[in-house]
């Protein structure tokens, strides 16, 4: 991301604002966890937790106050940040309208018609994967699917831990792969590649992982339940199918999402008593649902600009370069391969700290792009690596939002919830193997 001024030589002090943000966020989470608060790591919202870090970055700047503020605002106004935020708004509007018009319920009902009684676990993995790919949100998918999955697991006497793992695995698979997911948006915009290209690159990592996960869930799926015939409104499913098709055809994401919003609204008006006024209200409700990540992305963009101007990103890049050189000499690997491992490590460690895969991608994006450009890693590969390893960590940390939500629905502990998210474990192993053995993509 470009800035108003030339960055200075790398220095550790320039990273103090980011460290302050992490300390505040993690410290508050641990504190509220000790107090027994639900969703402890989300008691203080990240856009608020980052404000002291921004203030510190401005105070540390060697520029005048006006110049520092201009650098901060240049970071906020960067085209990648603005485009990212606009896509967030459209994605939120589509999710809200599609849900209000019955698209989620219709998709779940459609999936239930095709699940054999003896394969409930892989069946719910597929349902959650499809919905998350179409909606672009693992949280929304879990909220829609988990209550149904819990009821069926009770009836079929299936382990709640296994069913929770199947639902969460499918939700994270779809979220990671979806072209309208906030993680995909962040990864593609920070690395400068198209969503279609990233999607196809992602399949190399995600598809084998999903197949293996399906087989494992099929092998342990021993419960059975008779599922009553569902009334499926195929019209309500059309918006999801449409945006998936348009995205795969390479249509501009702004066009895809706009068509999706209009189509979801029109199908609702045609098939039910969904009114135009309610349609406009749901669009705005979708905008509001994206407020946190919208504001945070702008703040992170501004903070990154300040840190880059002060040499913080150069300092981190320098350390990574030294590590990569040592790794490459010892293992004999190409520098691009080592750079991909470096990207994976950075985003994984960041996500372990902030417990938010989108934030970790935004924070790590500039450093990853520098590594990619220096070591000839394609933009689509860099975007895939960032999204994949953020997804892996997000699915395995018990204090992540997904684990906390699944645990609450299935009445298990967050640690139990992540213990059977086999997709993320397999994805990590497959991805490391692909990076190590597969030639870089151009």
C-alpha positions as CSV (number, residue, x, y, z in Angstrom):
1,X,0.0,0.0,0.0
2,X,1.5,3.4,-1.0
3,X,1.8,6.3,1.4
4,X,2.2,10.0,1.3
5,X,5.8,9.9,2.2
6,X,8.8,7.7,1.7
7,X,9.3,5.0,4.4
8,X,12.3,5.4,6.6
9,X,14.8,2.7,7.5
10,X,13.3,-0.2,9.4
11,X,13.1,0.1,13.2
12,X,11.5,-2.0,15.9
13,X,10.0,1.1,17.6
14,X,7.7,1.6,14.6
15,X,6.0,-1.7,15.5
16,X,5.1,-0.6,19.0
17,X,1.6,0.6,18.0
18,X,0.7,-2.8,16.5
19,X,2.1,-4.5,19.6
20,X,0.0,-2.2,21.8
21,X,-3.1,-3.1,19.8
22,X,-2.4,-6.8,20.3
23,X,-1.7,-6.4,24.0
24,X,-4.9,-4.5,24.5
25,X,-7.0,-6.9,22.6
26,X,-5.5,-10.1,24.0
27,X,-5.2,-8.7,27.5
28,X,-8.9,-7.7,27.6
29,X,-9.9,-11.1,26.2
30,X,-7.9,-12.9,28.9
31,X,-9.3,-10.6,31.6
32,X,-12.9,-11.2,30.6
33,X,-12.2,-14.9,30.2
34,X,-11.1,-15.0,33.8
35,X,-14.3,-13.2,34.8
36,X,-16.3,-15.9,33.0
37,X,-17.8,-13.6,30.4
38,X,-19.3,-15.1,27.3
39,X,-17.3,-14.3,24.1
40,X,-14.6,-12.8,26.3
41,X,-12.4,-11.8,23.3
42,X,-15.2,-9.8,21.8
43,X,-16.2,-7.7,24.9
44,X,-14.0,-4.8,23.5
45,X,-14.6,-4.4,19.8
46,X,-11.4,-4.3,17.7
47,X,-12.1,-0.9,16.1
48,X,-12.0,0.6,19.6
49,X,-9.0,-1.4,20.7
50,X,-7.0,-0.1,17.8
51,X,-7.5,3.6,18.6
52,X,-4.8,3.8,21.3
53,X,-2.4,2.2,18.8
54,X,-3.2,4.8,16.2
55,X,-2.6,7.6,18.7
56,X,0.7,6.1,19.7
57,X,1.8,5.7,16.0
58,X,1.0,9.4,15.5
59,X,3.0,10.4,18.6
60,X,6.0,8.3,17.5
61,X,6.0,9.8,14.0
62,X,8.9,12.1,13.2
63,X,6.6,14.0,10.9
64,X,4.6,17.1,12.0
65,X,1.2,16.4,13.3
66,X,-0.5,17.5,10.1
67,X,1.9,15.4,8.0
68,X,1.3,12.3,10.2
69,X,-2.5,12.8,9.9
70,X,-2.1,13.1,6.1
71,X,-0.1,9.8,6.1
72,X,-2.8,8.2,8.2
73,X,-5.6,9.4,5.9
74,X,-3.7,8.4,2.8
75,X,-3.6,4.9,4.2
76,X,-7.3,4.9,4.9
77,X,-8.0,6.3,1.4
78,X,-5.9,3.8,-0.5
79,X,-7.8,2.3,-3.4
80,X,-7.4,-1.2,-2.0
81,X,-8.9,-0.2,1.4
82,X,-11.8,1.7,-0.2
83,X,-12.6,-1.1,-2.6
84,X,-12.4,-3.6,0.2
85,X,-14.9,-1.6,2.3
86,X,-17.3,-1.2,-0.6
87,X,-17.3,-4.9,-1.2
88,X,-17.9,-5.6,2.5
89,X,-21.0,-3.4,2.3
90,X,-22.4,-5.2,-0.7
91,X,-21.6,-8.6,0.7
92,X,-23.4,-7.7,3.9
93,X,-26.4,-6.4,2.0
94,X,-26.7,-9.6,0.0
95,X,-26.4,-11.9,3.1
96,X,-29.1,-9.9,4.9
97,X,-31.5,-9.8,2.0
98,X,-31.0,-13.5,1.1
99,X,-31.6,-14.5,4.6
100,X,-34.7,-12.4,5.0
101,X,-36.2,-13.8,1.8
102,X,-35.7,-17.4,3.1
103,X,-32.7,-18.3,1.0
104,X,-30.8,-19.9,3.9
105,X,-33.8,-22.0,5.1
106,X,-34.5,-23.1,1.6
107,X,-30.9,-24.1,1.0
108,X,-30.8,-26.1,4.2
109,X,-34.1,-27.8,3.4
110,X,-32.8,-28.7,-0.1
111,X,-29.6,-30.2,1.4
112,X,-31.6,-32.3,3.9
113,X,-33.5,-34.0,1.1
114,X,-30.3,-35.6,-0.2
115,X,-28.6,-36.7,3.0
116,X,-28.7,-40.5,3.5
117,X,-29.7,-41.4,7.0
118,X,-26.4,-43.2,7.7
119,X,-24.2,-40.2,6.5
120,X,-25.4,-37.3,8.5
121,X,-22.0,-36.0,9.5
122,X,-20.6,-35.7,5.9
123,X,-24.1,-34.5,4.8
124,X,-24.0,-31.5,7.2
125,X,-20.4,-30.8,6.2
126,X,-21.6,-30.4,2.6
127,X,-24.6,-28.3,3.6
128,X,-22.5,-25.9,5.7
129,X,-19.9,-25.8,2.9
130,X,-22.4,-24.8,0.2
131,X,-24.1,-22.2,2.3
132,X,-20.8,-20.6,3.5
133,X,-19.5,-20.5,-0.1
134,X,-22.7,-18.8,-1.2
135,X,-23.1,-16.5,1.8
136,X,-19.4,-15.7,2.3
137,X,-19.6,-16.0,6.1
138,X,-18.8,-18.9,8.4
139,X,-20.6,-17.2,11.3
140,X,-23.8,-16.8,9.4
141,X,-23.6,-20.3,8.2
142,X,-23.1,-21.7,11.7
143,X,-26.0,-19.6,13.0
144,X,-28.2,-21.1,10.3
145,X,-27.1,-24.7,10.3
146,X,-26.1,-25.4,13.9
147,X,-29.6,-25.5,15.5
148,X,-30.8,-28.0,12.9
149,X,-27.7,-30.1,13.2
150,X,-27.9,-30.1,17.0
151,X,-31.5,-31.3,16.9
152,X,-30.7,-34.1,14.4
153,X,-27.6,-35.2,16.3
154,X,-29.8,-35.5,19.4
155,X,-32.4,-37.6,17.6
156,X,-29.7,-39.8,15.9
157,X,-27.6,-40.1,19.0
158,X,-24.5,-38.7,17.2
159,X,-21.7,-37.2,19.3
160,X,-22.3,-33.4,19.6
161,X,-18.6,-32.9,19.4
162,X,-18.4,-34.7,16.0
163,X,-21.5,-32.9,14.6
164,X,-20.1,-29.5,15.8
165,X,-16.8,-30.4,14.0
166,X,-18.6,-31.3,10.8
167,X,-20.6,-28.0,10.8
168,X,-17.7,-25.8,11.7
169,X,-15.4,-27.6,9.1
170,X,-17.9,-27.1,6.3
171,X,-18.5,-23.4,7.3
172,X,-14.8,-22.7,7.3
173,X,-14.3,-24.5,4.0
174,X,-16.9,-22.4,2.3
175,X,-15.8,-19.2,4.0
176,X,-12.2,-19.8,2.8
177,X,-13.3,-20.5,-0.7
178,X,-16.1,-18.0,-1.2
179,X,-15.5,-15.1,-3.6
180,X,-17.6,-12.8,-1.4
181,X,-16.1,-13.8,1.9
182,X,-14.5,-10.9,3.8
183,X,-11.3,-13.0,4.0
184,X,-11.2,-13.5,0.2
185,X,-11.9,-9.8,-0.3
186,X,-9.0,-8.8,2.1
187,X,-6.6,-11.3,0.6
188,X,-7.2,-10.5,-3.1
189,X,-7.2,-6.7,-2.5
190,X,-4.0,-6.6,-0.5
191,X,-2.2,-8.9,-3.0
192,X,-3.7,-7.4,-6.1
193,X,-5.2,-10.4,-7.8
194,X,-8.6,-11.3,-9.1
195,X,-11.1,-13.3,-7.0
196,X,-11.6,-15.9,-9.7
197,X,-7.9,-16.5,-10.0
198,X,-7.6,-16.8,-6.2
199,X,-10.6,-19.2,-6.2
200,X,-9.0,-21.5,-8.7
201,X,-5.7,-21.4,-6.9
202,X,-7.4,-22.1,-3.6
203,X,-9.0,-25.3,-5.0
204,X,-5.5,-26.9,-5.2
205,X,-5.3,-26.7,-1.4
206,X,-8.9,-26.9,-0.4
207,X,-10.5,-29.5,-2.6
208,X,-8.2,-32.4,-1.5
209,X,-8.6,-31.4,2.1
210,X,-12.4,-31.3,1.8
211,X,-12.5,-34.8,0.2
212,X,-10.3,-36.3,2.9
213,X,-12.5,-34.6,5.6
214,X,-15.6,-36.0,4.0
215,X,-14.2,-39.5,4.0
216,X,-13.2,-39.2,7.6
217,X,-16.7,-38.0,8.7
218,X,-18.3,-40.7,6.6
219,X,-16.2,-43.4,8.4
220,X,-17.2,-42.2,11.9
221,X,-20.9,-41.4,10.9
222,X,-22.8,-44.1,12.8
223,X,-26.0,-42.5,13.9
224,X,-29.3,-42.4,11.9
225,X,-32.3,-40.3,12.0
226,X,-35.4,-40.2,9.8
227,X,-35.6,-36.7,8.3
228,X,-39.1,-35.5,7.5
229,X,-39.7,-34.4,3.9
230,X,-38.8,-30.7,3.5
231,X,-40.7,-28.1,1.5
232,X,-38.1,-26.6,-0.7
233,X,-38.6,-23.2,-2.3
234,X,-36.2,-23.4,-5.3
235,X,-36.8,-19.8,-6.2
236,X,-35.3,-18.7,-2.8
237,X,-32.1,-20.8,-3.6
238,X,-31.6,-19.1,-7.0
239,X,-29.7,-16.0,-5.8
240,X,-27.1,-18.2,-4.2
241,X,-26.7,-20.3,-7.3
242,X,-26.5,-17.2,-9.4
243,X,-23.7,-15.5,-7.6
244,X,-21.7,-18.7,-7.5
245,X,-22.1,-19.1,-11.3
246,X,-21.4,-15.4,-12.1
247,X,-18.3,-15.4,-9.9
248,X,-16.9,-18.6,-11.5
249,X,-17.5,-16.9,-14.9
250,X,-15.2,-14.1,-13.8
251,X,-17.8,-11.3,-13.7
252,X,-16.7,-8.3,-11.7
253,X,-17.4,-8.8,-8.0
254,X,-19.3,-5.5,-7.7
255,X,-21.6,-6.6,-10.5
256,X,-22.0,-10.1,-9.0
257,X,-23.0,-8.8,-5.6
258,X,-25.3,-6.1,-7.0
259,X,-27.1,-8.7,-9.2
260,X,-27.3,-11.0,-6.2
261,X,-28.9,-8.3,-4.0
262,X,-31.5,-7.4,-6.7
263,X,-32.2,-11.0,-7.5
264,X,-32.7,-12.0,-3.8
265,X,-35.1,-9.0,-3.4
266,X,-37.1,-9.7,-6.5
267,X,-37.4,-13.5,-5.8
268,X,-38.7,-12.5,-2.3
269,X,-41.3,-10.2,-3.7
270,X,-42.4,-12.7,-6.3
271,X,-42.7,-15.7,-4.1
272,X,-43.9,-14.1,-0.9
273,X,-45.2,-10.9,0.7
274,X,-41.7,-9.4,0.8
275,X,-42.1,-5.7,0.3
276,X,-39.9,-3.1,-1.4
277,X,-39.6,-1.0,1.8
278,X,-38.5,-4.1,3.7
279,X,-36.0,-4.8,0.9
280,X,-34.4,-1.4,1.4
281,X,-34.3,-1.8,5.2
282,X,-32.6,-5.2,4.9
283,X,-30.0,-3.7,2.6
284,X,-29.2,-1.1,5.2
285,X,-29.2,-3.8,7.9
286,X,-26.6,-5.7,5.9
287,X,-24.5,-2.5,5.8
288,X,-24.7,-2.2,9.6
289,X,-23.7,-5.8,10.0
290,X,-20.4,-4.9,8.3
291,X,-19.7,-1.8,10.4
292,X,-17.0,-3.4,12.6
293,X,-14.9,-4.8,9.8
294,X,-15.5,-1.7,7.6
295,X,-14.2,0.7,10.3
296,X,-11.4,-1.7,11.4
297,X,-10.2,-2.1,7.8
298,X,-9.9,1.7,7.4
299,X,-8.1,2.1,10.8
300,X,-5.7,-0.8,9.9
301,X,-5.0,0.8,6.6
302,X,-4.2,4.1,8.2
303,X,-2.1,2.4,10.9
304,X,-0.2,0.4,8.3
305,X,0.6,3.6,6.4
306,X,2.1,5.2,9.6
307,X,4.1,2.1,10.4
308,X,5.4,1.8,6.9
309,X,6.4,5.4,6.8
310,X,8.2,4.9,10.1
311,X,10.0,1.8,8.9
312,X,8.1,-0.8,10.9
313,X,7.2,-3.0,7.9
314,X,10.7,-2.8,6.6
315,X,12.0,-4.0,10.0
316,X,9.7,-7.0,9.9
317,X,10.5,-7.8,6.2
318,X,14.2,-7.6,7.1
319,X,13.9,-10.2,9.8
320,X,11.8,-12.5,7.6
321,X,14.3,-12.1,4.8
322,X,17.2,-13.3,7.1
323,X,15.1,-16.3,8.3
324,X,14.2,-17.2,4.7
325,X,17.8,-17.0,3.6
326,X,18.9,-19.4,6.4
327,X,16.0,-21.7,5.6
328,X,16.7,-21.8,1.9
329,X,20.4,-22.5,2.5
330,X,19.7,-25.3,4.9
331,X,16.9,-27.0,2.9
332,X,17.9,-26.1,-0.6
333,X,14.4,-24.7,-1.5
334,X,13.7,-22.0,-3.9
335,X,13.3,-18.5,-2.4
336,X,9.7,-18.3,-3.5
337,X,8.8,-21.4,-1.6
338,X,10.5,-20.1,1.6
339,X,8.6,-16.8,1.1
340,X,5.3,-18.7,1.1
341,X,6.2,-20.4,4.3
342,X,7.0,-16.9,5.7
343,X,3.6,-15.6,4.7
344,X,1.9,-18.6,6.2
345,X,3.8,-18.1,9.5
346,X,3.1,-14.3,9.7
347,X,-0.7,-14.6,9.1
348,X,-1.0,-17.6,11.4
349,X,0.8,-15.9,14.3
350,X,-1.2,-12.7,13.8
351,X,-4.5,-14.6,13.8
352,X,-3.6,-16.5,16.9
353,X,-3.2,-13.1,18.6
354,X,-6.2,-11.2,17.2
355,X,-8.6,-14.3,16.8
356,X,-10.0,-12.8,13.6
357,X,-9.0,-14.2,10.2
358,X,-9.9,-11.1,8.2
359,X,-8.0,-8.7,10.5
360,X,-5.0,-11.0,10.4
361,X,-5.0,-10.9,6.6
362,X,-5.3,-7.1,6.5
363,X,-2.5,-6.7,9.1
364,X,-0.2,-9.1,7.3
365,X,-1.1,-8.1,3.7
366,X,1.6,-5.5,3.1
367,X,4.4,-7.6,4.3
368,X,3.1,-10.6,2.3
369,X,2.9,-8.5,-0.8
370,X,6.5,-7.3,-0.4
371,X,7.7,-10.9,0.0
372,X,5.7,-12.0,-3.0
373,X,7.1,-9.3,-5.3
374,X,10.7,-9.8,-4.1
375,X,10.6,-13.6,-4.4
376,X,8.4,-13.9,-7.6
377,X,5.4,-15.5,-5.8
378,X,2.3,-14.9,-7.9
379,X,-0.4,-12.7,-6.4
380,X,-3.0,-15.5,-6.5
381,X,-0.7,-17.9,-4.7
382,X,0.1,-15.2,-2.0
383,X,-3.6,-14.4,-1.6
384,X,-4.4,-18.1,-1.2
385,X,-1.7,-18.8,1.3
386,X,-2.8,-15.8,3.5
387,X,-6.5,-16.9,3.4
388,X,-5.7,-20.6,4.0
389,X,-3.5,-20.2,7.0
390,X,-5.8,-17.6,8.6
391,X,-8.6,-20.1,8.1
392,X,-6.6,-22.9,9.7
393,X,-5.8,-21.0,12.8
394,X,-9.3,-19.5,13.1
395,X,-10.7,-23.0,13.1
396,X,-8.4,-24.3,15.8
397,X,-8.3,-21.6,18.4
398,X,-11.0,-22.2,21.1
399,X,-11.4,-18.4,21.7
400,X,-12.4,-17.7,18.1
401,X,-15.9,-16.5,17.4
402,X,-16.7,-19.6,15.4
403,X,-15.7,-22.0,18.2
404,X,-17.6,-20.0,20.8
405,X,-20.8,-19.9,18.7
406,X,-20.6,-23.6,17.9
407,X,-19.9,-24.5,21.5
408,X,-23.0,-22.5,22.7
409,X,-25.3,-24.2,20.2
410,X,-24.1,-27.7,20.9
411,X,-23.6,-27.2,24.7
412,X,-20.0,-28.3,24.7
413,X,-16.8,-26.5,25.6
414,X,-15.0,-24.4,23.0
415,X,-12.0,-26.7,23.4
416,X,-14.2,-29.7,22.5
417,X,-15.6,-27.7,19.6
418,X,-12.3,-27.2,17.9
419,X,-11.1,-30.8,18.6
420,X,-13.0,-32.2,15.6
421,X,-12.6,-29.4,13.1
422,X,-10.7,-31.9,11.0
423,X,-10.9,-29.8,7.8
424,X,-8.6,-27.2,9.3
425,X,-6.1,-29.8,10.5
426,X,-6.0,-31.6,7.1
427,X,-5.9,-28.2,5.3
428,X,-2.8,-27.2,7.2
429,X,-1.0,-30.5,6.3
430,X,-2.1,-30.5,2.7
431,X,-1.2,-26.8,2.2
432,X,2.3,-27.3,3.7
433,X,2.8,-30.2,1.4
434,X,1.6,-28.3,-1.6
435,X,3.9,-25.3,-0.8
436,X,6.8,-27.7,-0.4
437,X,6.4,-29.9,-3.4
438,X,4.4,-28.0,-6.0
439,X,6.2,-25.6,-8.3
440,X,5.2,-21.9,-7.9
441,X,2.3,-20.7,-10.0
442,X,2.7,-17.9,-12.5
